[in-house]
Amino acid sequence: MSNYWARFTESRLNRRRLIRGAAGLGVAAGALSFIGCGGDDDGDSTGGSGSGSSGLSMNPTDTTSKAVRGGVYVQPINAEPAAFDVITGAAPDVPHPARVYSRIIKYQAYKYPDAVQPAIAPDAATSWETSPDGLTVTYKLRQGMKFDPRPPTNGRNVTAADVKYSADRFAGISTQRSVLFNQYNPDAAINAFETPDPSTVTVKLAFPYAPINMLIGAWRYIVVMPTESDGGYDIRNDMRGSGAWRLKEYLRGSKYVYERNPDWYDAAKVNLDGLEFVVIPEQSAALAQFRTGALWSFAPNASPQREVIPLKQEFPNLNLIPQDEFSAGGTWVRFGYLPGSPFRDERVRKALSMSVDRELFIRTFGEAEMFEAAGLDVPMRWNSPIYSGESFWADPQDDKVYGESAKFYKYNPAEAKALLSAAGITGALETQFHFPVGFFAPPFDQKMEVLHAMLQDSNNFKIAIDAVTNYNANFQTPYTNGMDKWEGIAAAATAARAEVDVLLHEYIKSEQPRSGHLDNGQPDKTLDDLVAKQRSELDTQKRSALILEIQKRVASKMYYFKEPGQALGYNIMHPWLQNYGLWRSKSGGSQDQETNIYHWYDATKKTS
């Protein structure tokens, strides 16, 4: 942070120290609220061409030719599930059933260094086709695909009835059903699931919809559960799936153990005997167990990324592998568009955006100086109107793509001041900044504090913090889903969406709960038209061009913006965990059924 804050006068030294503490040390939310008041083939750590010139890291290495069967991959989870149910479960719950239940189709896995694409692959269905009018998608189910051999499924085959039951259950009780089903949302594509015969499922659409298969394949939506789950067993505490893994045992508050499913259609690819997830709420405790070898890998969250370099230096045999996937989720920042709001003037919105030093923000939370000092590369991206991990993202730093609008993402407090002056605002604009505290995972609270301080130190804004406790009760309805009807600005985080169309509809299409922005007091019909066109465009290149126009249009108006951007860090693991990071698939799939099935245990590298 020092390079940034050194630009300001010595009188702001205390403020700089507080901001540095918020970003680097994880101080409690609200601490700044007074400001402004109101490798080689063996996978050794020395092998492979790493990231940077230090030799500390290695790229994923394919050692499959040496793989042997055996081993249980032990890794930590920081919260245990309350229920094994994708539909009714919360964030800690859903990864568990995603390991056990198949999907109709899944996401395609790509081997490093091939770039990950938004593509689908067979799962419960082995083939699919769309009718000429684009209104029916037909899926042919895999023959001989078996459910769990334990009662009540008793190893029976998956049928179309199971798929329809699962889809109907999702449509009946899921809080996300309006994303898929037209009966709850006229912008959703699916009318119904039908079963012409036991091995065929047809999905009837209300209109042609280009990304239908990416939504069908998303693990947070429809997983294939047996019809027996309707009262035949306790779905909150047990699972009977047909996927790569079976739940073997669990001790609530302690561990969750999965075993390899020998009846899975791709079981021959799976060399691990199982997966064990140990419940460790505290990151420091997980780090301690990783150091002893009790845990095989350590994926630090955000600011604890600083732990990986000392670990590698202390234990040179550890494998340090660069992350290579930017997130398709993160924080949004939206403006209030109530009558009389200064943010109805796009010059004011642009001025606020230009008062944010995106480069510094990304470098700070990405621990860039630490990695670069160790000779490691730090890939960084700025978020555009969509998150930088989205397949159709266009870099807002690219003047050739964004033209004049690119400057509205660049830090320029002097020009921001000129824009405010042109809008008739003299001095610092007084406003409010609403964001939830204590709800999202770290370092959300610290990011909000630093964003606030950056705006303050631009001298263009004087912002009073409204740190809202209890997100569900006090923030979600008035702000997240409040159609931008509030004073000032608001921010919160959102998860990655399975397909960019979902994000576009939530945050860009007019008159949605999360899109109350206005163009001269009216909904932006140009944007609405672009959003409608891209979702029905089956030609990928043409659709990409439409989504680019959407990003450029939003940038030209600065209706909202995402958090500044992202930097990729590093994951660290013991050398006996082989093929880590070798296979990747698009966010929204199930890593434990798409990519992590290729891990294997090399006992020759296990230390005592």
C-alpha positions in Angstrom: 0.0 0.0 0.0 2.9 2.4 0.7 3.5 3.3 -3.0 -0.1 4.6 -3.2 -0.4 6.3 0.1 2.9 8.0 -0.2 1.3 10.3 -2.8 -0.7 12.0 -0.1 0.4 14.5 2.5 2.1 13.5 5.7 -1.0 14.7 7.6 -2.9 11.6 6.4 -0.3 9.1 7.8 -2.6 7.8 10.5 -5.3 7.1 7.9 -2.9 5.3 5.6 -1.8 3.0 8.5 -5.4 2.2 9.3 -6.1 1.4 5.6 -3.0 -0.8 5.4 -4.2 -2.6 8.5 -7.6 -3.2 7.1 -6.3 -4.8 4.0 -3.3 -6.7 5.4 -4.2 -7.5 8.9 -7.9 -8.1 8.7 -9.1 -5.5 11.2 -12.7 -5.7 12.3 -15.2 -4.1 10.1 -16.1 -0.6 11.1 -12.5 0.3 12.3 -12.3 3.0 9.6 -15.9 4.2 9.9 -14.9 7.4 11.5 -12.9 8.5 8.4 -14.8 11.3 6.7 -17.6 10.8 9.1 -20.6 11.9 8.1 7.7 -29.6 -12.4 9.5 -32.7 -13.9 7.6 -35.9 -14.9 7.8 -37.0 -11.3 6.1 -33.9 -10.1 9.0 -32.7 -8.0 8.9 -29.1 -6.8 12.0 -28.4 -8.9 10.3 -29.7 -12.1 8.4 -28.0 -14.8 8.5 -24.4 -15.9 7.2 -22.4 -13.1 5.7 -18.9 -12.8 8.4 -16.3 -12.6 12.1 -16.9 -12.3 12.5 -17.9 -8.7 12.1 -21.7 -9.2 9.7 -21.7 -6.3 6.7 -22.7 -8.3 5.9 -25.4 -10.9 3.2 -25.7 -13.5 0.8 -28.7 -13.3 2.6 -31.8 -14.5 0.9 -34.9 -16.0 2.2 -38.0 -14.1 -0.8 -40.2 -15.0 1.4 -42.8 -16.7 2.8 -43.6 -13.3 -0.5 -43.5 -11.4 -1.4 -46.4 -9.1 -4.6 -47.1 -7.2 -4.9 -46.2 -3.6 -4.9 -43.4 -1.1 -7.5 -41.1 0.5 -7.0 -37.4 -0.2 -7.4 -35.5 3.0 -8.3 -31.8 2.8 -10.0 -29.3 5.1 -13.4 -27.7 5.0 -14.1 -24.6 7.2 -17.8 -25.3 7.8 -19.8 -28.6 7.9 -23.0 -29.1 6.0 -26.3 -28.9 7.7 -28.0 -31.0 5.0 -26.9 -33.1 1.9 -29.2 -31.3 -0.4 -28.3 -29.0 -3.3 -31.7 -27.4 -3.4 -32.3 -26.6 0.3 -28.7 -26.4 1.4 -26.6 -23.4 2.0 -23.1 -22.7 0.8 -21.3 -25.2 3.1 -23.9 -27.9 2.1 -24.0 -28.1 -1.6 -20.5 -29.3 -2.5 -21.2 -32.6 -0.7 -24.2 -33.8 -2.8 -22.3 -32.4 -5.9 -19.8 -35.2 -5.4 -22.4 -38.0 -5.2 -25.2 -37.1 -7.5 -24.8 -37.1 -11.3 -26.2 -34.3 -13.5 -27.9 -34.7 -16.9 -24.8 -33.2 -18.5 -21.6 -31.8 -16.9 -18.9 -29.3 -17.8 -16.0 -30.3 -20.1 -12.6 -30.7 -18.5 -9.5 -29.2 -20.1 -6.0 -30.4 -19.6 -3.3 -27.8 -18.7 -2.2 -25.7 -20.5 -5.4 -25.7 -22.7 -7.7 -22.8 -22.0 -10.9 -23.6 -20.2 -14.0 -23.1 -22.4 -17.7 -22.9 -21.5 -18.5 -26.3 -23.0 -20.5 -29.4 -21.8 -19.8 -33.1 -21.7 -21.8 -36.3 -21.2 -22.9 -37.4 -17.7 -26.2 -39.1 -17.1 -27.0 -38.2 -20.7 -24.6 -39.3 -23.4 -26.0 -37.3 -26.3 -28.4 -34.4 -26.9 -29.8 -32.4 -29.8 -31.9 -29.2 -30.3 -34.9 -29.1 -32.6 -34.7 -26.9 -35.7 -37.1 -24.3 -34.0 -34.9 -24.2 -30.9 -37.8 -25.0 -28.6 -37.0 -28.7 -27.7 -33.8 -30.2 -26.4 -33.7 -34.0 -26.3 -31.3 -35.9 -24.0 -30.6 -39.6 -24.4 -29.6 -41.3 -21.1 -26.6 -43.5 -20.5 -27.5 -47.2 -20.4 -26.6 -49.2 -17.3 -25.9 -46.2 -15.1 -26.5 -47.4 -11.6 -27.5 -45.7 -8.3 -26.0 -46.7 -5.0 -26.3 -50.5 -4.2 -27.5 -49.8 -0.7 -31.3 -49.7 0.0 -33.6 -48.2 -1.1 -32.0 -47.8 -4.6 -30.3 -51.2 -4.6 -28.1 -50.5 -7.6 -31.0 -50.0 -10.0 -30.4 -48.1 -13.3 -31.0 -44.4 -13.6 -34.2 -43.7 -15.7 -35.9 -40.7 -17.2 -38.4 -40.7 -14.3 -35.5 -39.9 -11.9 -34.5 -36.9 -14.1 -38.0 -35.6 -14.3 -38.6 -36.1 -10.5 -35.4 -34.1 -9.8 -36.3 -31.3 -12.2 -39.9 -31.1 -10.8 -38.5 -31.0 -7.3 -36.2 -28.1 -8.3 -39.1 -26.3 -9.9 -41.2 -26.8 -6.8 -39.0 -25.8 -4.0 -35.7 -24.2 -5.1 -35.2 -20.5 -4.4 -33.4 -20.3 -7.8 -36.2 -21.8 -9.8 -36.9 -18.5 -11.4 -33.5 -18.7 -13.2 -34.7 -21.8 -15.1 -38.5 -22.1 -15.2 -40.7 -19.8 -17.2 -43.8 -20.3 -14.9 -41.9 -18.2 -12.3 -40.2 -15.8 -14.5 -41.1 -14.9 -18.1 -37.4 -14.4 -18.9 -36.6 -18.0 -17.9 -36.5 -20.5 -20.7 -37.8 -23.8 -19.5 -41.5 -24.7 -19.7 -41.3 -28.4 -18.7 -39.3 -31.6 -18.5 -41.0 -34.6 -20.3 -40.1 -38.3 -20.6 -41.1 -39.9 -23.9 -39.6 -43.2 -22.7 -37.4 -44.5 -19.9 -34.1 -43.5 -21.6 -35.2 -40.1 -23.1 -35.8 -36.7 -21.5 -37.0 -33.7 -23.4 -36.8 -30.1 -22.2 -39.5 -27.8 -23.6 -38.5 -24.2 -24.0 -40.6 -21.1 -24.0 -38.2 -19.5 -26.6 -34.9 -20.4 -28.2 -32.2 -20.1 -25.6 -28.5 -20.3 -26.5 -27.0 -21.1 -23.1 -29.6 -23.8 -22.0 -27.1 -26.6 -21.7 -24.7 -24.6 -19.5 -27.6 -24.1 -17.1 -28.7 -27.7 -17.3 -25.1 -28.7 -16.5 -24.7 -26.4 -13.5 -24.2 -28.3 -10.2 -26.2 -25.8 -8.2 -29.4 -26.4 -10.2 -30.6 -29.9 -11.2 -28.8 -33.0 -9.9 -30.2 -36.4 -10.7 -31.7 -37.8 -7.5 -33.5 -41.2 -7.4 -37.3 -41.1 -7.0 -36.8 -43.0 -3.8 -35.4 -39.8 -2.2 -39.1 -38.8 -1.9 -39.4 -40.4 1.5 -37.3 -43.5 0.9 -34.3 -42.2 2.8 -33.4 -39.1 4.7 -31.9 -36.8 2.0 -30.7 -34.4 4.6 -28.5 -36.9 6.3 -27.7 -39.5 3.6 -27.2 -39.8 -0.2 -27.9 -42.4 -2.8 -26.3 -41.1 -6.0 -24.8 -42.4 -9.3 -21.7 -40.1 -9.4 -18.0 -40.6 -9.0 -18.1 -40.9 -5.2 -20.3 -42.4 -2.5 -20.7 -41.1 1.0 -19.0 -43.7 3.2 -19.2 -42.2 6.7 -19.5 -38.9 8.5 -19.0 -37.6 12.0 -20.7 -34.3 12.3 -18.3 -31.7 13.5 -15.3 -33.9 12.6 -15.0 -35.4 9.1 -16.8 -36.6 6.0 -15.4 -39.6 4.1 -16.3 -40.5 0.5 -15.2 -43.7 -1.3 -14.6 -44.3 -5.0 -17.8 -45.5 -6.8 -16.7 -48.7 -8.7 -20.0 -48.6 -10.7 -19.4 -45.1 -12.1 -19.1 -45.1 -15.9 -15.6 -43.5 -15.7 -14.4 -45.4 -12.6 -11.4 -46.6 -14.4 -10.0 -43.1 -14.5 -10.2 -42.7 -10.7 -7.2 -43.9 -8.8 -7.8 -42.5 -5.3 -9.7 -44.8 -3.0 -11.6 -41.9 -1.5 -11.8 -38.3 -0.2 -11.8 -37.2 3.4 -12.9 -33.7 4.4 -11.9 -32.6 7.9 -13.9 -29.9 9.5 -11.4 -27.2 10.6 -13.1 -23.8 11.1 -9.9 -21.8 11.8 -7.4 -21.2 9.0 -4.5 -21.3 11.4 -5.5 -24.8 12.6 -5.7 -26.0 9.0 -2.2 -24.6 8.4 -0.8 -26.4 11.4 -2.3 -29.7 10.2 -1.0 -29.2 6.7 2.5 -28.6 8.1 2.5 -32.0 9.7 1.3 -33.7 6.6 -2.1 -34.6 8.0 -3.7 -32.5 5.2 -2.5 -33.0 1.7 -3.1 -29.5 0.3 -3.6 -26.0 1.5 -5.6 -23.5 -0.4 -5.3 -20.2 1.5 -8.1 -17.7 1.3 -7.2 -14.2 0.3 -4.8 -12.4 2.7 -3.5 -15.8 4.1 -1.9 -16.2 0.7 1.1 -14.7 2.4 1.6 -18.1 4.1 2.5 -20.0 0.9 6.0 -18.5 0.4 7.2 -19.1 3.9 5.8 -22.6 3.7 7.6 -23.3 0.5 10.9 -21.8 1.8 10.6 -23.9 5.0 9.6 -27.1 3.2 11.3 -27.0 -0.2 9.7 -30.4 -1.2 6.2 -28.9 -1.2 4.7 -28.2 -4.6 3.7 -24.6 -5.3 1.3 -24.3 -8.3 0.0 -21.1 -9.7 -3.8 -20.6 -9.8 -5.0 -20.1 -13.4 -8.7 -19.3 -13.1 -10.1 -15.9 -12.4 -13.5 -15.8 -10.6 -16.8 -15.2 -12.3 -18.1 -13.8 -9.0 -17.2 -11.1 -6.5 -18.4 -7.8 -5.3 -20.7 -5.3 -7.0 -21.0 -1.6 -6.4 -24.3 0.0 -7.4 -25.6 3.6 -7.2 -28.9 4.8 -5.8 -31.2 6.1 -8.5 -34.0 7.7 -6.4 -35.4 10.9 -7.7 -33.0 13.8 -7.0 -30.0 11.4 -6.6 -26.8 13.0 -7.9 -25.9 9.5 -9.3 -28.7 9.9 -11.9 -26.0 12.0 -13.6 -23.6 9.7 -15.4 -20.8 12.3 -14.8 -21.1 11.7 -11.1 -21.0 7.9 -11.5 -17.9 8.2 -13.7 -16.2 10.5 -11.3 -16.7 8.0 -8.5 -15.3 5.2 -10.6 -12.3 7.3 -11.6 -11.6 8.0 -7.9 -10.8 4.3 -7.4 -7.2 3.1 -7.9 -8.0 -0.3 -9.3 -4.4 -1.3 -9.9 -3.4 -0.6 -6.3 -6.5 -2.3 -5.0 -5.8 -5.5 -6.9 -2.2 -5.6 -6.1 -2.9 -5.1 -2.4 -5.4 -7.8 -2.0 -3.5 -10.1 -4.3 -0.4 -9.8 -2.2 1.5 -8.8 -5.4 4.5 -7.2 -3.8 5.1 -10.4 -1.7 5.0 -12.7 -4.7 7.0 -10.4 -7.0 9.7 -10.1 -4.3 10.0 -13.9 -4.3 10.4 -13.8 -8.1 6.8 -15.1 -8.8 4.4 -13.7 -11.4 1.1 -12.3 -10.4 -1.5 -12.4 -13.2 -4.1 -9.6 -12.7 -7.3 -8.6 -14.4 -9.6 -5.7 -14.1 -13.3 -6.5 -13.9 -15.4 -5.0 -16.6 -19.2 -4.8 -16.3 -18.9 -8.5 -15.9 -16.4 -10.4 -13.8 -13.1 -11.2 -15.3 -13.6 -14.9 -15.0 -16.6 -14.9 -17.3 -15.9 -16.4 -20.7 -17.1 -13.3 -22.6 -15.1 -10.8 -20.5 -13.4 -7.9 -22.3 -10.5 -6.1 -20.7 -11.6 -2.5 -19.7 -8.0 -1.4 -19.9 -8.1 -2.0 -23.7 -8.6 1.4 -25.2 -9.0 -0.2 -28.7 -12.1 -2.1 -27.4 -13.7 0.4 -25.1 -12.6 3.6 -26.8 -13.4 6.7 -24.8 -15.1 4.6 -22.1 -11.9 2.9 -21.0 -10.8 6.1 -19.2 -13.7 5.8 -16.8 -12.0 2.7 -15.2 -8.7 4.5 -14.8 -7.6 6.3 -11.6 -7.7 10.0 -12.4 -9.0 12.0 -9.4 -8.3 15.3 -11.2 -10.5 14.5 -14.1 -13.1 13.0 -11.7 -13.2 16.4 -10.0 -13.7 18.1 -13.4 -16.7 15.8 -14.1 -18.2 16.6 -10.7 -17.8 20.3 -11.4 -19.4 19.9 -14.8 -22.3 18.3 -13.0 -22.7 21.3 -10.8 -21.0 19.8 -7.7 -18.5 22.0 -5.9 -16.3 20.5 -3.2 -16.6 16.9 -2.1 -19.9 15.2 -2.7 -21.4 14.0 0.6 -23.1 10.6 0.3 -23.5 7.2 2.0 -21.9 3.8 1.5 -24.1 0.9 2.5 -22.5 -2.6 2.8 -23.0 -5.7 5.0 -20.5 -6.7 7.7 -19.8 -10.1 9.2 -21.6 -12.1 6.5 -19.4 -12.7 3.5 -16.1 -14.5 3.7 -12.9 -12.5 4.3 -11.7 -10.2 3.1 -15.0 -8.6 1.9 -15.2 -6.3 5.0 -11.7 -5.1 4.5 -12.2 -4.5 0.8 -15.1 -2.3 1.6 -13.2 -0.3 4.1 -10.3 0.2 1.7 -12.7 1.2 -1.1 -14.2 3.8 1.2 -10.9 5.2 2.2 -9.7 5.5 -1.5 -12.9 7.5 -2.3 -12.3 9.7 0.7 -8.6 10.4 -0.2 -9.5 11.4 -3.7 -11.0 14.5 -2.1 -13.9 14.2 -4.5 -16.3 12.4 -2.0 -17.1 12.6 1.6 -18.8 9.3 2.4 -20.5 8.2 5.6 -20.3 4.4 6.1 -23.5 2.5 6.8 -22.1 -0.9 7.9 -25.2 -3.1 8.0 -25.4 -6.1 10.4 -27.5 -9.2 9.6 -27.4 -9.4 5.8 -30.6 -11.5 5.4 -32.7 -9.3 7.6 -31.4 -5.9 7.0 -29.5 -5.8 3.7 -30.7 -8.3 1.1 -34.2 -6.8 0.5 -33.5 -3.1 0.6 -30.1 -3.2 -1.1 -29.2 -6.4 -3.0 -32.7 -6.7 -4.3 -33.7 -3.1 -3.9 -33.8 -2.0 -7.5 -31.2 0.7 -6.7 -33.8 2.6 -4.7 -31.6 4.0 -1.9 -29.5 7.0 -1.1 -25.8 6.9 -2.1 -24.0 3.7 -3.1 -24.2 0.1 -1.9 -22.0 -3.0 -2.3 -22.2 -6.7 -1.6 -20.8 -9.9 -3.0 -22.4 -12.5 -5.3 -21.4 -16.0 -6.3 -20.3 -17.0 -9.8 -23.2 -17.7 -12.2 -23.3 -20.8 -14.3 -23.8 -18.7 -17.4 -23.2 -15.0 -18.1 -26.8 -14.6 -19.3 -28.0 -15.1 -15.7 -25.7 -12.3 -14.6 -26.8 -10.0 -17.4 -30.4 -10.5 -16.5 -29.9 -9.9 -12.9 -27.7 -6.8 -13.1 -28.2 -5.3 -16.6 -31.7 -6.0 -17.9 -34.0 -3.2 -16.7 -36.5 -3.3 -13.9 -35.1 -6.4 -12.2 -34.5 -6.6 -8.4 -30.8 -6.0 -8.9 -31.0 -3.5 -11.8 -32.7 -0.3 -11.0 -30.3 1.9 -13.1 -31.7 4.6 -15.3 -30.7 6.4 -18.5 -31.9 10.0 -18.1 -34.6 8.8 -15.8 -35.7 5.9 -18.0 -34.8 2.2 -18.4 -32.1 1.7 -21.0 -33.9 0.0 -23.9 -30.7 -0.3 -25.9 -29.3 -2.5 -23.2 -32.5 -4.5 -22.9 -32.5 -5.2 -26.6 -28.8 -6.4 -26.5 -29.5 -8.7 -23.6 -32.5 -10.2 -25.4 -30.5 -10.7 -28.6 -27.5 -12.4 -27.0 -29.6 -15.0 -25.2 -31.1 -16.3 -28.4 -28.0 -16.1 -30.6 -26.7 -19.7 -31.2 -23.6 -18.5 -33.1 -20.9 -18.2 -30.4 -19.0 -15.5 -32.2 -22.1 -13.4 -32.9 -23.2 -13.8 -29.3 -19.7 -12.8 -28.1 -20.0 -9.6 -30.2 -23.4 -8.8 -28.6 -22.0 -9.3 -25.0 -19.1 -7.1 -25.9 -21.5 -4.3 -26.9 -23.3 -4.8 -23.6 -20.0 -4.3 -21.7 -19.2 -1.2 -23.7 -22.7 0.3 -23.2 -22.6 -0.2 -19.5 -19.1 1.3 -19.3 -20.1 4.3 -21.3 -22.8 5.0 -18.8 -21.1 3.5 -15.7 -24.5 2.3 -14.4 -22.6 0.3 -11.8 -19.2 -1.4 -11.5 -17.7 -4.5 -10.1 -14.9 -4.6 -7.5 -11.7 -3.4 -9.1 -10.5 -6.8 -10.2 -8.6 -9.9 -9.2 -5.0 -11.2 -8.9 -4.2 -14.9 -9.0 -2.2 -16.5 -6.3 -0.8 -19.9 -5.6 -1.9 -23.2 -4.1 0.5 -25.4 -2.2 0.4 -29.2 -1.6 2.5 -32.1 -0.5 4.4 -33.9 -3.3 2.5 -37.1 -2.9 -0.7 -35.5 -4.2 -0.1 -35.9 -8.0 -1.8 -34.2 -11.0 -3.0 -31.3 -8.9 -4.3 -28.5 -11.1 -3.8 -30.6 -14.3 -7.4 -30.7 -15.3 -9.8 -27.7 -15.0 -13.4 -26.9 -15.9 -15.5 -23.8 -15.9 -16.9 -22.6 -12.6 -20.3 -23.9 -11.9 -19.3 -27.5 -12.4 -18.3 -30.1 -9.8 -14.6 -30.3 -9.5 -14.8 -33.6 -7.7 -16.5 -35.2 -10.6 -14.9 -33.3 -13.5 -11.3 -32.6 -12.7 -10.2 -33.9 -9.3 -10.9 -37.5 -10.4 -7.5 -37.4 -12.0 -5.6 -36.9 -8.8 -3.5 -39.9 -7.4 -1.4 -40.8 -4.4 2.3 -41.3 -4.9 3.3 -43.2 -1.7 7.0 -43.0 -2.7 6.9 -39.3 -1.9 5.2 -39.6 1.4 7.4 -38.5 4.3 7.2 -39.9 7.8 
